[in-house]
Amino acid sequence: MERSALLDRITLNPEVCHGKPTIRNKRYMVTSMLDYLAGGDTIDELLEEFDDLERDDFLACIAYANTMLKVGESAIIHSIAA
């Protein structure tokens, strides 16, 4: 799946989880899923635990985190250069 299609799975809705990034407007916060992955859970294990999520949802969380890191790094570089 293309990166942009993955990122389309991440939603920001002020009525869901206080506007924090979630998966497909469900109550699964991106940060929570990343915590599971960072804790050593595999995507396959998480798919068993959260049967209404798909493999691409977890890949979308990783892609979103990567994008946010790039944006943050870019902002830091621009503020140093200014």
Secondary structure, DSSP 4 states (H G I P E B T S, - for coil): --HHHHHTTEE--TTSGGG--EETTSS-BHHHHHHHHHTT--HHHHHHH-TT--HHHHHHHHHHHHHHHHHHHHHHHHHHH-
